[in-house]
Amino acid sequence: MSLLWMNLLIVFSFAFLSRWIARPTPLGAAVPIRPNKLFVFGSLASLVTVSGLRANIGDTYFYKHAYESNDFTLEYILSEKDIGFGFLQMVLKQFSDDPQLMLFVTALVTNLLIVIVFYYYSRMIEISLCVYITGGLFLVSMNGIRQVLAAAIAFTAIRFLIQGRFFPFACIVLLASLFHQTALILLVLYFVVRFPAWSRVSIGLLVLSVFIVIGFDYFSALLFSAIEDTQYGHYKDFQEGGASVLRAVVSAIPLIIAYLGREKLKEIFEDSDYIVNMALLGFVFMVISTQNWIFARFSIYFELYQLILIAWVVKLFHKRDERVIYYGILVCYAAYFYFESVISLQIQYRSDFLSF
């Protein structure tokens, strides 16, 4: 864990400096300041190095084994699910059979795309990147490589989501679905989030999540019956229990603050409706996942929007209170990271290249 804590310190420090010497943006930009690119690159470099040079974490071993043992011919790729990832591995194997190349390239693409979006839409980029690590999504990116890569690709469609341009949004989502088909859910939910935040649709989603939790056995029977003939049909046999209730509580806090300060949020961030709605969907999936862990996978696509939202909530408070809220976020999420990673999951980071 020492390297993970060091990575957190490096990423936050560079990101903080990037905002400290930020320059103002032209009128009409989503964020009034633009962080310094050099220091943002420093944060990105640390994220990519730690993720790309790892030797373990979650399913990393199985990804490495698959890369080493499979011959990625066109016939093999088309016979498997998520052909985009297969094509990527086919290309990489032309350069090296070492699976570390695959880990490094996927870490580079995933984190690069996420940081680019934060650069343009996060009010305090150091908060977004800090919570990206301490909230656990950075660790998830080293476990569910394909899905977080798909989520990062789909995340770049944020501009078209905000502008209401469905066709380019759909093209990016379809590209993401080549790496993980669950990304297709965004095509349907696009029409759900194109409403003002905290509208009847938003309230309806919250009520629906409560009813699903109450009648989860009936809901899951219907859902798994519908997907039993797809590549995800085996999910009905998952017996790993529900996700942590604490995770659902943590994801709810930025939304509660955003609701209480909804008028000011709309004033300082004109396009906040769509960010709030996507974050709300993430909370809905997280609530449902307390009954079955597998639903937490869907929340990955929306958790990235929660990371943007939490970087704006600091500005919803009075100027004199901003510093307290700012440090409160850092301390609380650091404590959450310690509890989840050290106490609960007992994460042990290993690398053949990095040691501390």
Stockholm file with secondary structure:
# STOCKHOLM 1.0

chainA/1-356         MSLLWMNLLIVFSFAFLSRWIARPTPLGAAVPIRPNKLFVFGSLASLVTVSGLRANIGDTYFYKHAYESNDFTLEYILSEKDIGFGFLQMVLKQFSDDPQLMLFVTALVTNLLIVIVFYYYSRMIEISLCVYITGGLFLVSMNGIRQVLAAAIAFTAIRFLIQGRFFPFACIVLLASLFHQTALILLVLYFVVRFPAWSRVSIGLLVLSVFIVIGFDYFSALLFSAIEDTQYGHYKDFQEGGASVLRAVVSAIPLIIAYLGREKLKEIFEDSDYIVNMALLGFVFMVISTQNWIFARFSIYFELYQLILIAWVVKLFHKRDERVIYYGILVCYAAYFYFESVISLQIQYRSDFLSF
#=GR chainA/1-356 SS CHHHHHHHHHHHHHHHHHHHTCEECCTTCSSSEECCHHHHHHHHHHHHHHHHTBSCSTTHHHHHHHHHHCCCCHHHHHHSSCHHHHHHHHHHTTTCSCHHHHHHHHHHHHHHHHHHHHHHHCSSHHHHHHHHHHTSHHHHHTTSHHHHHHHHHHHTTHHHHHHTCHHHHHHHHHHHHTTCGGGGHHHHHTTTSSSCTTSHHHHHHHHHHHHHHHTHHHHHHHHHHHSTTSTTGGGGGCCSCCCCHHHHHHHHHHHHHHHHTHHHHHHHCTTHHHHHHHHHHHHHHHHHHTTCGGGHHHHHHHHHHHHHHHHHHGGGSCHHHHHHHHHHHHHHHHHHHIIIIIIISCCCCCBSSCCC
#=GC SS_cons         CHHHHHHHHHHHHHHHHHHHTCEECCTTCSSSEECCHHHHHHHHHHHHHHHHTBSCSTTHHHHHHHHHHCCCCHHHHHHSSCHHHHHHHHHHTTTCSCHHHHHHHHHHHHHHHHHHHHHHHCSSHHHHHHHHHHTSHHHHHTTSHHHHHHHHHHHTTHHHHHHTCHHHHHHHHHHHHTTCGGGGHHHHHTTTSSSCTTSHHHHHHHHHHHHHHHTHHHHHHHHHHHSTTSTTGGGGGCCSCCCCHHHHHHHHHHHHHHHHTHHHHHHHCTTHHHHHHHHHHHHHHHHHHTTCGGGHHHHHHHHHHHHHHHHHHGGGSCHHHHHHHHHHHHHHHHHHHIIIIIIISCCCCCBSSCCC
//
